[in-house]
Amino acid sequence: MKKTPDTAADNATPDVDTSRRQFFKNAAAGALGAAVMMNMVPAAIRNQAWAAGSDAPEITEVKIGFIPLTDCAPIVVAAQMGFDKKYGIKIVPSKEASWAGVRDKVVNGELHAAHVLYGLVYGVQMGIGGQQKDMNVLMTLNNNGQGITLANQLKDKGVTGGATLKRLLDNENRDYTFAQTFPTGTHAMWLYYWLATYGIHPFQDVKTIVVPPPQMVANMRIGNMDGYCVGEPWNARAIYDKVGFTAATTQEIWTDHPEKVLGTTAEFVAKNPNTALAITKAILDACRYIDATANRPAVAKLIAGKAYVNAPEEVIEGRFLGHYDNGIGKKWEDPNYMKFFNDGKVTFPYLSDGMWFLTQHKRWGLLKTDPDYLAIAKKVNRIDIYTEAAKSLGIAVPSDPMRSSKLIDGVVWDGKDPKAYANGFKIKA
């Protein structure tokens, strides 16, 4: 595949003071003042020094990696708005160029934690997405808000969604290429699930490749792929640049699906339990803040900068607020747009969510045998740390670590019989 420029992956270091001043200036112009936004702690408490003691963070400067995507917002907001200071730490966001880079830096300790694909964490845990390393999920960062984009050339051939894509593939004798962002990641699993729902085998009927999120639009523009699955704003950007259209949103595939997580190594948590707790509290505060619609325009403006997502503010803000346009004539207000908190339902690390990715890894041949799905999820998802953090912030914790959902194909996932679920699909490896 031809290498293309990646201006969005520029690793410029943010001017923290300037960004903070600009953020508060933007937030002040919003519908709500800072004192009432999402139950924020008063400034006197927010800025007080951390009391040293046995519960003090072991590390005070925490480097957290992120990829230029809209859902990196909790990391940026926690750092820029001072949520981290409340808990005795300083979060240093580190912009990374690819998910493989994030994986390697978290595993070798260059990054303390990261905004990362749910399925990537489980892939590393199982040794199928890189070198095996015991991993931990501290919390979920967001639900929904990803998409499947198809090239405009397909629209010209009558393709508007999965059914018409299947018809084209059945009647045209040429190879079609689709991109995702990491082999065991969320975008790969959404793409494969969507294709299979319409009778398209993701490995036999089409070719799939890996492309970092910020490079998707550029690669589609020069014809390296016919479609891709990625997070925002790179689906909206394809429409903005007139190179593609949205065939499906991931919330259509699974409403309120798990997406990015706050991931780290089990080793880091074992050595730095107080730091892990402090990080979780800071990011929880940020997620709760971002979920208020009134705060989102200012957040969109903040993350649009070159140091973060590096995309036009309007491209980020539209879908960030639930204003959807698929680029081929349909516009709608999506109630299932990207969520970051939802009264704690988003952020809780459900065991069934982690188990689902393992079932898909088994479905597509990444895992050759069925693992102990529940035991692995209990090991990876640190419900104990999350619960302590949430309760200290007055956030309700779900009573059941499993949840039930019906996906686009009508099949219900509830985590009760993961082996039967993983092996029960008609289209699989």
C-alpha positions in Angstrom: 0.0 0.0 0.0 1.3 3.4 -0.9 2.5 5.5 2.0 0.6 8.8 2.4 1.3 11.9 4.4 -0.1 11.9 7.9 -0.4 15.5 8.9 -2.9 14.6 11.6 -0.3 12.4 13.3 2.0 15.4 14.0 3.3 15.0 17.5 3.4 18.6 18.4 3.6 19.3 22.1 0.6 21.3 23.3 1.0 24.7 24.9 -0.7 23.7 28.1 -1.2 27.2 29.6 -2.5 28.7 26.4 -4.9 25.7 25.8 -6.2 26.0 29.4 -6.8 29.7 29.1 -8.5 29.2 25.7 -10.7 26.4 27.1 -12.0 28.4 30.0 -12.7 31.4 27.7 -14.7 29.0 25.4 -16.5 27.3 28.3 -17.5 30.7 29.8 -19.3 31.5 26.6 -21.4 28.3 26.8 -24.9 28.0 28.2 -23.7 27.0 31.6 -21.1 28.6 33.8 -18.2 26.6 35.1 -19.6 26.5 38.7 -22.6 24.4 37.6 -21.3 22.3 34.8 -21.9 18.7 35.6 -21.5 19.1 39.4 -17.9 20.3 39.1 -16.1 20.7 42.4 -15.7 24.3 43.5 -12.4 25.9 42.6 -11.3 26.1 46.2 -11.5 22.4 46.5 -10.3 21.7 43.0 -7.1 23.6 43.4 -6.1 22.5 46.9 -2.9 20.5 47.3 -3.0 16.7 47.7 -2.6 15.6 51.2 0.4 13.3 51.5 -0.1 10.0 53.1 -0.4 6.3 52.5 -3.0 6.9 49.7 -0.8 9.5 47.8 -0.1 8.6 44.2 3.2 6.7 43.7 3.8 8.6 40.5 2.7 12.3 40.2 3.4 12.8 36.5 1.4 10.3 34.4 2.0 10.0 30.7 -1.2 8.8 28.9 -1.2 8.0 25.2 -3.9 8.8 22.7 -4.7 8.6 19.0 -6.2 11.6 17.2 -9.9 10.7 17.5 -12.8 12.5 19.0 -13.0 10.0 21.8 -9.6 11.0 23.1 -11.5 13.9 24.7 -11.5 12.6 28.3 -7.7 12.4 28.4 -7.3 16.0 27.0 -10.0 17.5 29.2 -8.7 15.8 32.3 -5.3 17.3 31.7 -6.3 20.7 30.4 -9.1 21.5 32.9 -7.2 20.4 36.0 -9.2 17.4 37.0 -5.9 15.6 37.4 -4.7 18.1 40.1 -7.6 17.2 42.3 -6.1 13.8 42.8 -2.4 14.7 43.2 -1.3 13.9 39.6 -0.4 15.7 36.4 -1.6 14.0 33.2 0.6 14.5 30.2 -1.2 13.6 27.0 1.0 11.9 24.5 -0.1 12.0 20.8 0.7 8.7 19.0 0.7 7.8 15.3 -0.8 4.3 15.4 -2.4 1.8 17.6 0.6 -0.5 17.3 2.7 2.3 18.6 0.3 2.8 21.6 0.5 -1.0 22.3 4.3 -1.1 22.2 4.7 2.0 24.4 2.2 0.8 27.0 3.7 -2.7 27.2 7.3 -1.4 27.5 6.4 1.3 30.0 7.0 4.4 27.9 3.3 5.2 28.5 1.8 4.7 31.9 -1.7 4.2 30.3 -3.6 5.0 27.2 -6.8 5.8 25.4 -7.0 2.5 23.6 -9.1 0.1 21.6 -11.0 -2.3 23.9 -10.1 -5.3 21.7 -6.4 -4.3 21.6 -6.1 -4.7 25.3 -7.6 -8.2 25.2 -5.5 -9.1 22.2 -2.3 -8.3 24.1 -3.7 -10.2 27.1 -4.1 -13.2 24.9 -0.9 -12.8 23.0 -2.6 -12.5 19.7 -2.3 -8.7 19.2 1.5 -8.6 19.9 3.7 -9.9 22.6 1.7 -11.3 25.6 1.4 -9.0 28.6 -1.1 -9.1 31.4 -3.3 -6.0 30.9 -5.9 -4.1 32.9 -8.9 -2.0 31.9 -9.5 0.7 34.5 -12.7 2.0 32.9 -14.6 2.5 29.6 -14.1 5.9 28.0 -17.0 6.0 25.6 -19.8 4.2 23.8 -20.9 4.7 20.1 -19.6 7.2 17.7 -17.6 5.2 15.1 -18.6 4.6 11.5 -18.2 2.7 8.3 -17.3 4.9 5.3 -17.5 3.8 1.7 -15.9 5.6 -1.2 -18.0 7.8 -3.5 -17.2 5.6 -6.4 -19.3 2.9 -4.8 -22.2 5.3 -4.5 -21.9 5.8 -8.2 -22.4 2.1 -8.6 -25.6 2.1 -6.6 -24.2 1.2 -3.2 -25.7 2.9 -0.2 -25.3 0.3 2.5 -24.7 -3.3 3.3 -27.4 -4.9 1.1 -26.4 -3.0 -2.0 -22.7 -3.6 -1.3 -23.4 -7.3 -1.2 -25.3 -7.1 -4.5 -22.3 -5.3 -6.1 -19.8 -7.8 -4.8 -21.9 -10.7 -6.2 -22.1 -9.1 -9.7 -18.7 -7.5 -10.2 -15.5 -9.6 -10.6 -12.9 -7.4 -8.9 -11.2 -7.2 -5.5 -12.5 -4.7 -3.0 -10.4 -3.5 -0.1 -11.6 -2.4 3.3 -9.5 -0.9 6.1 -9.6 -1.1 9.9 -7.3 0.2 12.5 -5.8 -2.8 14.4 -6.3 -6.5 13.9 -7.9 -7.3 17.3 -9.4 -3.8 17.8 -12.9 -2.4 17.9 -13.0 -1.1 14.3 -11.9 -4.5 12.9 -14.7 -6.2 14.9 -17.4 -3.6 13.8 -16.3 -3.9 10.2 -16.3 -7.7 10.2 -19.6 -7.9 12.0 -21.3 -5.5 9.7 -20.0 -7.2 6.5 -21.0 -10.6 7.8 -24.5 -9.4 8.7 -25.1 -8.8 5.0 -23.5 -12.1 4.0 -20.1 -10.8 3.1 -17.2 -12.8 4.5 -14.5 -10.2 5.6 -11.6 -12.5 4.6 -12.9 -14.5 1.7 -15.1 -12.0 -0.2 -13.0 -8.8 0.3 -9.5 -7.8 1.3 -8.9 -6.2 4.6 -5.9 -4.0 5.5 -4.7 -2.0 8.6 -4.4 1.8 8.4 -4.0 4.3 11.3 -7.1 6.5 11.9 -5.7 9.9 10.7 -4.5 8.3 7.4 -7.9 6.8 6.4 -9.2 9.8 4.4 -5.9 10.3 2.5 -5.7 6.7 1.6 -9.3 6.6 0.3 -8.7 9.8 -1.7 -5.9 8.1 -3.7 -7.8 4.8 -4.1 -6.0 2.5 -1.6 -9.3 1.3 -0.2 -13.0 1.1 -1.0 -14.2 1.4 2.5 -13.1 1.6 6.1 -14.2 1.5 9.7 -12.8 4.2 12.1 -13.7 6.6 14.8 -14.8 10.1 14.4 -14.0 12.6 13.1 -12.5 10.6 10.2 -15.9 9.5 8.9 -17.3 13.0 8.9 -14.1 14.2 7.4 -14.5 12.0 4.3 -17.8 13.6 3.7 -16.3 17.1 4.3 -13.6 16.3 1.8 -16.1 14.8 -0.7 -14.3 11.4 -0.9 -16.8 9.2 0.9 -20.1 8.7 2.6 -21.3 7.0 5.8 -22.8 3.5 5.1 -23.4 2.7 8.8 -22.7 4.1 12.2 -21.5 1.6 14.8 -24.4 2.5 17.1 -26.5 0.9 14.4 -24.5 -2.3 14.7 -24.7 -2.3 18.5 -26.5 0.5 20.4 -24.3 1.8 23.2 -21.4 -0.5 22.4 -18.2 -0.4 24.3 -15.4 1.4 22.4 -12.2 2.9 23.9 -11.0 2.2 27.3 -8.4 3.5 29.8 -5.9 0.7 29.5 -2.6 -0.1 31.2 -0.5 -3.1 32.2 -1.4 -5.2 35.2 2.2 -4.6 36.3 1.7 -0.8 36.4 -1.4 -1.2 38.6 0.3 -3.6 40.9 3.2 -1.2 41.5 1.1 2.0 41.5 -2.3 1.2 42.9 -2.9 4.8 44.2 -1.8 6.3 40.9 -4.2 4.0 39.0 -7.0 5.1 41.3 -6.2 8.8 40.9 -6.1 8.4 37.1 -9.5 6.7 37.1 -11.0 9.5 39.3 -9.6 12.2 37.1 -10.8 10.6 33.8 -14.2 9.9 35.4 -14.6 13.5 36.2 -13.7 14.4 32.7 -16.1 12.0 31.2 -18.9 13.3 33.3 -18.1 16.9 32.3 -17.9 16.1 28.5 -21.3 14.3 28.6 -23.1 17.5 29.2 -24.2 18.7 25.7 -23.7 22.4 26.8 -20.0 21.7 27.3 -19.3 19.9 24.0 -18.8 22.9 21.7 -15.9 24.1 23.9 -14.5 20.6 24.1 -14.7 20.2 20.3 -12.8 23.5 19.9 -10.1 22.3 22.4 -9.5 18.9 20.8 -9.6 20.2 17.2 -6.1 21.8 17.7 -3.0 20.5 16.0 -1.7 19.0 19.3 -4.7 16.8 19.5 -7.1 15.7 16.7 -5.9 18.3 14.1 -9.2 18.5 12.2 -11.6 21.4 11.5 -13.7 22.2 14.5 -17.0 22.0 12.6 -16.1 18.5 11.4 -15.7 17.3 15.0 -18.6 19.2 16.5 -21.4 18.0 14.3 -21.4 14.3 15.2 -20.1 15.2 18.7 -23.5 16.8 19.2 -25.4 14.1 17.5 -26.0 16.0 14.2 -25.6 13.3 11.5 -25.4 13.7 7.7 -24.5 10.5 5.8 -23.3 12.4 2.8 -25.8 11.0 0.4 -29.0 12.8 1.4 -29.9 11.6 4.8 -29.7 13.9 7.9 -30.9 13.0 11.4 -30.5 13.7 15.1 -29.0 10.6 16.6 -29.9 9.9 20.2 -27.2 7.3 20.4 -24.3 9.6 19.5 -20.9 9.3 21.3 -21.5 9.0 25.0 -18.9 9.4 27.7 -20.8 9.0 31.0 -24.5 8.4 30.9 -24.8 8.3 34.7 -21.9 5.8 35.0 -23.3 3.3 32.5 -20.7 4.1 29.9 -17.7 4.2 32.2 -18.3 0.9 34.1 -16.1 -1.9 32.8 -18.7 -4.6 32.3 -17.2 -8.1 32.2 -19.5 -9.0 29.3 -18.1 -6.2 27.2 -14.6 -7.6 27.5 -15.8 -11.1 26.9 -17.6 -10.0 23.7 -14.3 -9.1 22.1 -12.9 -12.5 23.0 -15.9 -14.2 21.3 -15.2 -12.2 18.1 -11.5 -13.0 18.2 -12.5 -16.7 18.4 -15.1 -16.2 15.6 -12.5 -14.9 13.2 -9.8 -17.4 14.0 -7.5 -15.1 16.0 -8.1 -17.4 18.9 -7.8 -21.1 17.9 -9.6 -22.5 21.0 -12.2 -21.1 23.4 -10.6 -19.4 26.4 -12.1 -19.1 29.9 -14.0 -16.0 28.8 -15.3 -15.0 32.2 -12.0 -15.7 34.1 -10.0 -13.5 31.7 -12.5 -10.7 31.9 -12.4 -10.7 35.7 -8.6 -10.6 35.5 -8.4 -7.7 33.0 -11.4 -5.5 33.9 -10.6 -3.9 37.3 -14.1 -3.4 38.6 -12.6 -3.1 42.1 -10.6 0.0 41.2 -13.4 1.5 39.2 -15.9 1.0 42.0 -13.7 2.7 44.6 -13.2 5.6 42.3 -16.9 5.9 41.3 -18.2 5.7 44.9 -15.8 8.4 46.0 -17.3 10.7 43.3 -20.9 9.8 44.1 -21.3 7.9 40.9 -23.7 4.9 40.9 -22.2 1.5 40.1 -24.3 -1.1 38.2 -25.2 -4.0 40.4 -24.6 -6.6 37.6 -21.2 -6.8 35.8 -23.0 -8.3 32.8 -25.3 -6.6 30.4 -27.6 -7.7 27.5 -27.8 -6.2 24.0 -29.3 -7.1 20.7 -27.0 -6.4 17.8 -27.8 -5.5 14.2 -28.3 -9.2 13.1 -30.9 -9.7 15.8 -28.6 -11.9 17.9 -28.6 -11.2 21.6 -25.3 -11.0 23.6 -25.5 -11.3 27.3 -22.3 -13.1 28.3 -24.1 -16.2 29.7 -22.8 -18.8 27.2 -19.8 -17.2 25.4 -18.6 -20.4 23.9 -21.9 -21.1 22.2 -22.2 -17.5 21.1 -18.7 -17.4 19.6 -19.2 -20.7 17.7 -22.8 -20.1 16.6 -22.3 -17.6 13.8 -22.9 -18.8 10.2 -20.1 -16.7 8.8 -16.9 -17.2 10.6 -13.3 -18.1 10.0 
